[in-house]
Amino acid sequence: MSSVDMFHEKQYLMHCAVHTLNNLFQESWATASLMEDIAKELFNREATMRKESGMGRMWVNPYKSVVPQVGYYDINCLLEALNLKKCHVSLHAVFNPKEPNAVAKSLEHLDPSLGGVRGIVVNRVSKSLLGGLYTTHHFYAIIPYKGEWACADNSIGGEGMAWYVVDSKADAPEIIGSAAELALHLGMEAREHQGHVFVISDGKCEVMTGAGNGAGGAGGGDSGKQEKTAGG
C-alpha cells in the first residue's frame, strides 16, 4: 500500500468508468450525467445505423445499465469521454492462450516517465456467477506518478516516477513500480481475470511497444460485433 498524496475517487454505485476517468486524469471532471449523455448519443447513433441498414430495432441501451444513473457504462462511453480530453487508446491488449506472454511483452518497456502516455485503463472480471454464465466487470486506472515510495527504490522508474494502481474499490492507491513490474501485473490481470488493457495516450507521441498476437486495436461492445466490455 502506498502513502503518496494523489487524487483517489472512491466507488459509488456502478460508476467505476466515471471514477476511472477521474483517477486517470487526477481531477473530478467526469460525471454520471456526462456518461449518461454519451451512452444516449451512442444509442441514437446505432439506432440510426440499424434503421438505415434494415436491421432490427434496439429496445435497450447496451452502453449502460437499464436503470438511469446507476452506471455500468460500456467501454465505448469511456472512449468517447477520452476524446473530450483529446486522448485516445494507443494500445489494446488482451490474453491470447496461443501466446500467453504477449500482453506482458507488449508492455514491458512502457517506462512511467515516457512522455505522451497518460496512463492505463484496465477492465477485468469482477464477479463470475453460475459457472461463468453471468459475469460483472470493473474498470480501474493505472497512472505514472512521482512520489516518495517511488524514490525509495533506485530500480523504480526515472526521477522517482513509478506506476500506481488507482482503483475506486481500493482503500488507497497502490504502487506497482517499474515497467517490468507493470507488465507482470497486467499479464496476470489478462490471464487470470480476462482483463482488457488500454494504454491511454494524449497524442503527443506514439507509444513504442509491440503487441504481438495477444494485443490489438481498441474495441468494445457495440452492435454485438465484439465482446461486451463494461464496468461497474
C-alpha positions in Angstrom: 0.0 0.0 0.0 1.2 3.4 -0.8 1.1 6.7 1.2 1.5 9.1 -1.7 -0.8 12.1 -1.9 -2.8 11.7 -5.1 -6.4 12.2 -6.2 -8.4 9.0 -5.5 -12.1 8.8 -6.2 -13.9 6.0 -4.4 -16.6 3.7 -5.7 -20.3 4.8 -5.8 -23.0 2.5 -7.2 -21.7 1.1 -10.6 -19.8 4.3 -11.6 -16.4 2.7 -12.0 -16.0 4.2 -15.5 -16.6 7.7 -14.1 -14.1 7.0 -11.2 -11.5 5.6 -13.6 -11.6 8.7 -15.8 -11.2 11.0 -12.8 -8.5 8.9 -11.3 -6.7 8.7 -14.6 -6.7 12.5 -15.0 -6.3 13.2 -11.3 -9.3 15.5 -11.2 -13.0 15.4 -10.7 -14.4 16.2 -14.2 -16.3 13.1 -15.4 -19.8 12.7 -14.0 -22.7 10.2 -14.3 -24.7 12.8 -16.2 -21.9 13.1 -18.8 -21.7 9.4 -19.2 -25.5 9.1 -19.4 -25.4 11.7 -22.2 -22.7 9.8 -24.0 -24.5 6.5 -23.7 -27.7 8.1 -25.1 -25.7 9.6 -28.1 -24.1 6.2 -28.8 -27.5 4.5 -28.6 -29.0 7.1 -31.1 -26.1 6.6 -33.5 -26.5 2.9 -33.5 -30.3 3.1 -33.8 -29.9 5.3 -36.9 -27.3 2.9 -38.4 -29.6 -0.1 -37.8 -32.6 1.7 -39.3 -30.6 2.7 -42.4 -29.3 -0.9 -42.7 -32.7 -2.5 -42.3 -31.7 -4.2 -39.0 -34.0 -4.8 -36.1 -34.8 -2.1 -33.5 -32.9 -1.9 -30.2 -35.2 -1.7 -27.2 -32.5 -1.5 -24.5 -29.4 0.8 -24.5 -26.4 -1.6 -24.5 -24.0 1.1 -23.4 -25.2 1.4 -19.8 -27.4 0.0 -17.1 -31.1 -0.1 -17.8 -31.6 1.9 -14.6 -30.8 5.6 -15.1 -27.7 7.0 -13.2 -26.7 3.5 -11.8 -23.8 3.3 -14.2 -22.2 0.1 -15.6 -21.0 2.1 -18.7 -19.6 0.3 -21.7 -16.0 0.9 -22.9 -17.4 2.9 -25.8 -18.7 5.5 -23.3 -15.2 5.7 -21.8 -13.6 6.1 -25.2 -15.9 8.9 -26.1 -15.1 10.7 -22.9 -11.4 10.3 -23.6 -11.9 12.1 -26.8 -13.2 15.1 -24.9 -9.7 15.2 -23.3 -8.1 14.8 -26.7 -6.8 11.4 -25.6 -7.0 8.0 -27.3 -6.2 4.4 -26.9 -2.8 3.7 -28.4 -2.7 0.0 -27.5 -5.3 -2.6 -26.5 -4.0 -5.8 -25.2 -6.0 -9.0 -24.3 -5.0 -12.5 -23.3 -4.2 -15.0 -26.1 -3.8 -18.6 -25.0 -1.7 -19.3 -28.1 0.8 -16.6 -26.9 0.3 -16.3 -23.1 3.1 -13.9 -22.6 2.1 -11.5 -25.3 0.5 -8.9 -23.0 3.4 -8.7 -20.7 5.9 -8.5 -23.6 3.9 -5.7 -25.3 4.1 -3.6 -22.1 7.4 -4.4 -20.6 9.1 -1.2 -22.0 6.4 1.2 -21.0 8.5 3.5 -18.9 6.5 5.6 -16.4 8.4 8.7 -17.4 7.6 8.2 -21.1 6.0 11.4 -22.4 2.7 11.2 -24.1 1.4 8.3 -22.1 -1.4 9.5 -19.8 -1.9 6.1 -18.1 -3.7 2.8 -18.4 -7.3 1.6 -18.1 -7.9 -2.0 -17.1 -11.3 -3.8 -17.5 -11.4 -7.1 -15.6 -13.9 -9.6 -14.5 -15.1 -8.6 -11.0 -17.5 -11.4 -10.3 -18.3 -14.7 -12.0 -21.6 -16.4 -11.1 -23.5 -19.5 -12.2 -20.4 -21.2 -13.6 -19.4 -18.2 -15.6 -22.8 -17.8 -17.3 -23.1 -14.4 -15.6 -20.1 -12.0 -15.0 -19.7 -8.4 -13.9 -16.7 -6.3 -14.9 -14.8 -3.5 -13.3 -12.7 -0.6 -14.6 -9.7 0.9 -12.8 -6.8 3.2 -13.7 -3.1 2.8 -13.5 -1.1 6.1 -13.7 2.6 7.2 -13.7 3.2 9.2 -10.6 6.2 10.8 -8.8 6.2 10.1 -5.0 8.3 9.2 -2.0 7.7 5.5 -2.3 9.0 5.5 -5.9 12.2 7.2 -4.8 12.8 4.6 -2.1 14.0 2.0 -4.6 16.6 3.0 -7.3 15.3 0.3 -9.6 12.0 2.0 -10.0 11.5 4.4 -12.8 13.5 7.6 -13.6 13.5 10.6 -11.3 11.1 9.0 -8.8 8.4 8.0 -11.3 6.5 4.8 -10.8 3.3 3.1 -11.9 0.4 3.2 -9.4 -3.0 1.4 -9.3 -5.7 3.9 -8.5 -8.8 1.7 -8.1 -12.1 3.1 -6.8 -12.7 -0.1 -4.9 -9.4 0.1 -3.0 -8.8 1.9 0.2 -5.8 3.8 -1.3 -3.6 4.0 -4.4 -1.2 1.1 -4.6 2.3 1.1 -6.1 3.3 -1.3 -8.8 6.7 0.1 -9.6 8.7 -0.2 -12.8 7.7 -1.0 -16.4 8.8 -4.6 -15.8 6.6 -4.9 -12.7 3.7 -3.2 -14.6 4.0 -5.8 -17.3 3.8 -8.7 -14.8 0.8 -7.2 -13.1 -1.1 -6.6 -16.4 -0.1 -10.0 -17.7 -1.7 -11.6 -14.6 -4.9 -9.5 -15.0 -5.3 -10.5 -18.6 -4.5 -14.2 -17.9 -6.4 -14.7 -14.6 -9.2 -12.1 -14.8 -9.9 -11.9 -18.5 -8.5 -8.4 -18.4 -8.5 -5.9 -21.2 -5.6 -3.4 -21.1 -6.0 0.0 -22.7 -2.9 2.3 -22.9 -4.1 5.9 -23.0 -2.1 8.5 -24.9 -2.6 12.2 -25.1 -1.4 12.2 -28.7 1.9 14.0 -28.2 3.9 10.9 -29.1 3.4 7.3 -30.1 3.6 4.5 -27.6 6.7 2.5 -28.6 5.5 -1.1 -27.8 5.0 -4.2 -29.8 1.7 -6.1 -29.4 2.2 -9.5 -30.9 -0.8 -11.8 -31.3 -2.1 -11.0 -27.9 -3.0 -7.4 -28.5 -4.8 -5.3 -31.0 -6.8 -2.1 -31.6 -9.3 -0.7 -29.2 -12.7 -2.2 -29.1 -15.9 -2.5 -27.1 -19.4 -3.9 -27.2 -21.4 -2.2 -29.9 -23.7 -3.9 -32.4 -22.8 -7.3 -31.0 -19.7 -7.3 -33.1 -17.3 -7.5 -30.3 -17.2 -8.8 -26.7 -19.2 -6.7 -24.2 -16.7 -4.6 -22.2 -18.4 -2.6 -19.4 -17.7 -2.0 -15.8 -19.3 -1.1 -12.5 
